[in-house]
């Protein structure tokens, strides 16, 4: 069985969050989406579940943290090129995200930038030169 990863995120505004994640390259899986959740797939094995606070609260007794105030995690996805990294960040900004909450890094063999989603979750998009990893 192929392993899959689903990142479950509480969101304040489901439509705004859905628009952001579609803009940065995800696709909506309508089978697991409704008025309380959006299933966004980045590949056959990587998915993000956007859940309204009320719906998210059904899965935990813990208080929902404020990702705008506290760093809870950094999630990274690879891109095919530096240009793709930059284009993804630009699309995310146009959909309500905030570019570069952390400084960009260009190490020659690796390039990365970050974007904050409308709820404050930080995503890193990175490109690595496969030849440099040999």
Secondary structure, DSSP 8 states (H G I E B T S, - for coil): ----EEEEEEES-HHHHHHHHHHTT-EE-GGG-SSSEEEEESSSSEEEEEEEHHHHTTS-SS----TTTS---EEEEE-SSHHHHHHHHHHHHHTT-EE-SS--EE-SSEEEEEEE-TTS-EEEEEEE-GGGG-
